[in-house]
Amino acid sequence: MSVAASLIATTMNASTPLLLAALGILVAERSGVLNLGVEGIMLMAAIAGYMTTVETGSFAVGFIAAVAVGILFALFFAIFAVGLRANQQASGLGVAIFGGGLSAYIGIPYQGAVLPERAADGIPFLDQIPFLGQAFFSQHWIVYLSLLMIPAVWYFLFRTRPGLVVRAVGESPFSANALGYSVPMIRCATLAFSGACIGLSGAYLSLIYTPLWVEGMIAGRGWIALALVTFGTWRPFRVFLGAYLFGGMTMLQMNLQSIGISVPTQFISMAPYAATIIVLALISRNPTWIRLNMPASLGKPFNPH
């Protein structure tokens, strides 16, 4: 495989969990809910998917279990942030810490456990095309699902009536409530979708990308996914660009070494995070840009009384 094809293929692989989680977060934030518990939910989904796959021998069942756990923990967060109208930031941090600790405890027996054999990745016949097949058509099906979700999420939010309602709840929940829409139910629904995406992301990391279970294996990707939504100014296609930029920079070191270019490991490891911080700092210097794109009620509990 050529260096260019390898860089494209590994970038797609590394970017997929970030893109999946960020798209789910985007939909929830469009309804006005800020969930900082993403890291903990991803960890719980990762161990749930890994544990289930090891015990059942089925990757499909493992992915289903991870998605179910993602939804469960997102709705657990919703009990506090939406139902009890608690501070969303504090509730999310609580979920992140709880998920991190619980996943570490549950995962102890599964460190070093071996996953069953799985079918080869890629699209039959297309993956045999020189360069293009190696670069674009040799991926797991979840990679292609994540790419299809970009226009799907955009179409839902900006071209459908339910999407308009979600955005209305995020912009002015009191107006949406006055029109007869249940703000808590809509926010819970978007959180459930977000949890499903985050769960799928966590399972992809532990079952496909790594594939193994190690305590804390998410390694900050949940926080990066949150940052990518702001980076993409709550727009699906911009979030996609941010996710692939971060994934590409993450994979750059491995591909540079393959052609004999030596770059300090520490520099390459910090570069994606430093780039994210710099871009967020530049965006925050323009309050108008943020104000025009950020949901007006993001992070604010809704109290109809």
C-alpha positions as CSV (number, residue, x, y, z in Angstrom):
1,M,0.0,0.0,0.0
2,S,1.4,3.4,-0.9
3,V,2.0,6.0,1.7
4,A,-0.8,8.3,0.4
5,A,-3.3,5.4,0.4
6,S,-2.2,4.4,3.8
7,L,-2.6,7.9,5.2
8,I,-6.1,8.2,3.7
9,A,-7.2,4.8,5.0
10,T,-5.8,5.3,8.5
11,T,-7.3,8.8,8.7
12,M,-10.7,7.4,7.9
13,N,-10.3,4.8,10.5
14,A,-9.1,7.1,13.2
15,S,-11.7,9.8,12.4
16,T,-14.7,7.6,12.5
17,P,-15.2,7.4,16.3
18,L,-14.8,11.2,16.6
19,L,-17.2,11.9,13.8
20,L,-19.9,9.5,15.2
21,A,-19.7,11.0,18.7
22,A,-19.6,14.6,17.4
23,L,-22.7,14.1,15.2
24,G,-24.6,12.8,18.2
25,I,-23.5,15.6,20.4
26,L,-24.4,18.1,17.7
27,V,-28.0,17.0,17.6
28,A,-28.3,17.1,21.4
29,E,-26.8,20.5,21.6
30,R,-29.1,21.8,18.9
31,S,-31.9,21.1,21.3
32,G,-30.1,23.1,24.0
33,V,-28.5,20.2,26.1
34,L,-24.8,20.3,26.9
35,N,-23.6,16.8,27.9
36,L,-20.1,16.8,29.2
37,G,-20.4,13.1,30.1
38,V,-19.4,11.9,26.7
39,E,-16.0,10.5,27.8
40,G,-17.7,8.3,30.5
41,I,-20.4,7.2,28.1
42,M,-17.9,6.2,25.5
43,L,-15.9,4.2,28.1
44,M,-19.0,2.4,29.2
45,A,-20.1,1.6,25.7
46,A,-16.6,0.4,24.8
47,I,-16.5,-2.1,27.7
48,A,-20.1,-3.2,27.1
49,G,-19.4,-3.9,23.5
50,Y,-16.1,-5.7,24.2
51,M,-17.5,-7.7,27.1
52,T,-20.6,-8.8,25.1
53,T,-18.6,-9.7,22.0
54,V,-16.2,-11.8,24.0
55,E,-19.1,-13.6,25.9
56,T,-21.4,-14.2,22.9
57,G,-18.8,-14.4,20.0
58,S,-20.9,-12.0,18.0
59,F,-19.8,-8.5,16.9
60,A,-23.3,-7.6,16.0
61,V,-24.6,-8.3,19.5
62,G,-21.6,-6.4,20.9
63,F,-22.5,-3.3,18.9
64,I,-26.1,-3.5,19.9
65,A,-25.1,-3.8,23.6
66,A,-22.8,-0.8,23.2
67,V,-25.6,1.3,21.6
68,A,-28.0,0.3,24.3
69,V,-25.6,1.2,27.1
70,G,-24.9,4.6,25.3
71,I,-28.6,5.3,25.3
72,L,-29.1,4.2,28.9
73,F,-26.3,6.5,30.2
74,A,-27.5,9.4,28.1
75,L,-31.0,9.0,29.5
76,F,-29.4,8.7,33.0
77,F,-27.8,12.1,32.4
78,A,-31.2,13.3,31.2
79,I,-32.9,12.5,34.5
80,F,-30.7,15.1,36.2
81,A,-30.2,17.7,33.4
82,V,-33.7,17.6,31.9
83,G,-36.0,16.0,34.5
84,L,-34.6,17.5,37.7
85,R,-33.3,20.6,35.8
86,A,-29.9,20.3,37.5
87,N,-26.8,22.2,36.3
88,Q,-26.0,20.5,33.0
89,Q,-22.2,21.0,33.3
90,A,-22.1,19.5,36.7
91,S,-24.4,16.6,35.8
92,G,-22.3,15.8,32.7
93,L,-19.0,15.8,34.6
94,G,-20.6,13.5,37.2
95,V,-21.5,11.0,34.4
96,A,-18.0,11.3,32.9
97,I,-16.4,10.4,36.2
98,F,-18.9,7.7,37.1
99,G,-18.6,6.1,33.7
100,G,-14.8,6.1,33.8
101,G,-14.7,4.5,37.2
102,L,-17.4,1.9,36.5
103,S,-15.9,0.9,33.2
104,A,-12.5,0.4,34.8
105,Y,-14.0,-1.9,37.4
106,I,-16.1,-3.9,35.0
107,G,-13.3,-4.2,32.6
108,I,-10.8,-5.8,34.9
109,P,-11.6,-9.4,33.9
110,Y,-11.5,-8.5,30.2
111,Q,-8.0,-7.0,30.0
112,G,-6.2,-9.4,27.7
113,A,-9.4,-11.2,26.6
114,V,-9.3,-12.3,23.0
115,L,-12.1,-11.2,20.5
116,P,-13.4,-13.8,18.0
117,E,-12.3,-13.7,14.4
118,R,-14.3,-11.4,12.2
119,A,-14.8,-11.1,8.4
120,A,-12.4,-9.0,6.4
121,D,-13.3,-5.3,6.1
122,G,-14.0,-3.6,2.8
123,I,-16.4,-3.5,-0.1
124,P,-16.1,-6.6,-2.3
125,F,-14.5,-6.0,-5.7
126,L,-14.1,-2.2,-5.1
127,D,-11.4,-2.9,-2.5
128,Q,-9.3,-4.5,-5.3
129,I,-9.1,-1.2,-7.3
130,P,-5.5,0.0,-7.2
131,F,-5.0,2.9,-4.8
132,L,-8.7,3.9,-4.6
133,G,-9.6,0.5,-3.2
134,Q,-6.9,0.5,-0.6
135,A,-7.6,4.1,0.4
136,F,-11.4,4.3,0.4
137,F,-13.0,0.9,0.0
138,S,-11.1,-1.2,2.5
139,Q,-12.9,0.1,5.6
140,H,-15.3,-1.4,8.1
141,W,-19.0,-0.7,7.3
142,I,-19.3,1.7,10.3
143,V,-16.9,4.1,8.6
144,Y,-19.3,4.4,5.7
145,L,-22.3,4.6,8.0
146,S,-20.6,7.6,9.7
147,L,-20.1,9.3,6.4
148,L,-23.8,8.7,5.4
149,M,-24.9,10.2,8.7
150,I,-23.4,13.6,7.8
151,P,-26.0,14.5,5.1
152,A,-28.7,12.6,7.0
153,V,-28.2,14.8,10.1
154,W,-28.0,17.9,8.0
155,Y,-31.2,17.0,6.2
156,F,-33.0,16.2,9.4
157,L,-32.0,19.4,11.2
158,F,-32.4,21.9,8.3
159,R,-34.9,20.3,5.9
160,T,-37.5,18.5,8.1
161,R,-40.2,19.7,10.4
162,P,-39.0,17.6,13.4
163,G,-35.5,19.1,12.8
164,L,-37.0,22.6,12.9
165,V,-38.7,21.7,16.2
166,V,-35.4,20.5,17.6
167,R,-33.7,23.7,16.6
168,A,-36.6,25.8,18.0
169,V,-36.3,24.1,21.3
170,G,-32.6,24.9,21.4
171,E,-33.1,28.5,20.4
172,S,-36.2,29.4,22.4
173,P,-37.7,26.6,24.5
174,F,-40.4,28.9,26.0
175,S,-41.7,29.7,22.5
176,A,-41.6,26.0,21.5
177,N,-43.5,25.1,24.8
178,A,-46.1,27.8,24.0
179,L,-46.7,26.2,20.7
180,G,-47.5,22.9,22.4
181,Y,-44.2,21.0,22.0
182,S,-42.9,19.1,25.0
183,V,-39.4,20.5,25.5
184,P,-38.3,17.8,28.0
185,M,-39.4,15.0,25.7
186,I,-37.7,16.5,22.7
187,R,-34.5,17.0,24.6
188,C,-34.6,13.4,26.0
189,A,-35.1,12.1,22.4
190,T,-32.1,14.0,21.1
191,L,-30.1,12.8,24.1
192,A,-31.1,9.2,23.3
193,F,-29.9,9.6,19.7
194,S,-26.7,11.2,21.0
195,G,-26.2,8.3,23.3
196,A,-26.7,5.8,20.4
197,C,-24.0,7.6,18.4
198,I,-21.6,7.8,21.3
199,G,-22.2,4.2,22.1
200,L,-21.5,3.1,18.5
201,S,-18.3,5.3,18.7
202,G,-17.1,3.6,21.9
203,A,-17.7,0.1,20.5
204,Y,-15.9,1.0,17.3
205,L,-12.8,1.9,19.3
206,S,-12.8,-1.3,21.4
207,L,-13.9,-3.7,18.7
208,I,-12.5,-2.4,15.4
209,Y,-10.0,0.4,15.9
210,T,-7.8,-1.1,18.6
211,P,-9.2,-3.9,19.1
212,L,-8.8,-4.6,22.8
213,W,-9.9,-3.3,26.2
214,V,-7.6,-1.1,28.3
215,E,-8.7,1.1,31.2
216,G,-9.1,4.7,29.9
217,M,-8.7,3.7,26.3
218,I,-10.9,6.5,25.0
219,A,-7.9,8.8,25.9
220,G,-9.8,12.1,25.7
221,R,-11.7,11.4,22.5
222,G,-14.9,12.3,24.2
223,W,-13.7,15.7,25.1
224,I,-12.3,16.2,21.5
225,A,-15.7,15.3,20.1
226,L,-17.3,18.0,22.2
227,A,-14.7,20.5,21.0
228,L,-15.3,19.5,17.4
229,V,-18.9,20.5,17.6
230,T,-17.9,24.0,18.6
231,F,-15.1,23.8,16.0
232,G,-17.7,23.0,13.4
233,T,-20.0,25.7,14.7
234,W,-22.9,23.2,15.1
235,R,-22.9,22.3,11.4
236,P,-22.6,18.6,10.3
237,F,-20.2,19.2,7.3
238,R,-17.9,21.4,9.3
239,V,-17.8,18.9,12.1
240,F,-16.8,16.3,9.5
241,L,-13.9,18.5,8.4
242,G,-12.8,18.9,12.0
243,A,-13.0,15.2,12.8
244,Y,-10.9,14.3,9.7
245,L,-8.4,17.0,10.3
246,F,-7.8,15.7,13.8
247,G,-7.8,12.1,12.7
248,G,-5.3,12.9,9.9
249,M,-2.9,14.7,12.2
250,T,-3.1,11.8,14.6
251,M,-2.1,9.3,11.9
252,L,0.6,11.5,10.4
253,Q,3.4,10.3,12.6
254,M,3.0,6.6,11.5
255,N,3.0,7.5,7.9
256,L,5.9,9.9,8.1
257,Q,8.0,7.2,9.8
258,S,7.2,4.8,7.0
259,I,9.0,7.1,4.5
260,G,11.9,7.7,6.7
261,I,11.0,11.2,8.1
262,S,11.7,11.2,11.8
263,V,9.5,13.5,13.9
264,P,9.5,13.5,17.7
265,T,6.6,11.3,19.0
266,Q,5.7,13.9,21.7
267,F,5.3,16.6,19.0
268,I,3.0,14.5,16.8
269,S,1.0,13.4,19.9
270,M,0.3,16.9,21.0
271,A,-0.2,18.5,17.6
272,P,-3.9,17.5,17.1
273,Y,-4.8,18.8,20.6
274,A,-2.8,21.9,20.2
275,A,-4.4,22.6,16.8
276,T,-7.9,22.1,18.3
277,I,-7.2,24.6,21.1
278,I,-5.8,27.2,18.7
279,V,-8.8,26.9,16.4
280,L,-11.2,27.2,19.3
281,A,-9.3,30.2,20.6
282,L,-9.5,31.9,17.2
283,I,-13.3,31.2,16.9
284,S,-13.9,32.5,20.4
285,R,-12.3,35.8,19.4
286,N,-15.3,36.5,17.2
287,P,-18.3,36.6,19.5
288,T,-20.6,37.3,16.5
289,W,-19.6,34.1,14.8
290,I,-20.4,32.1,18.0
291,R,-23.7,34.0,18.6
292,L,-24.9,33.4,15.1
293,N,-24.3,29.6,15.3
294,M,-24.6,28.5,18.9
295,P,-28.1,27.5,20.1
296,A,-29.2,30.3,22.3
297,S,-30.4,28.1,25.1
298,L,-27.4,25.7,25.1
299,G,-26.7,24.5,28.6
300,K,-29.7,26.3,30.2
301,P,-32.2,24.2,32.1
302,F,-35.8,24.7,31.0
303,N,-38.3,25.6,33.7
304,P,-41.8,26.4,32.3
305,H,-43.0,27.9,35.5
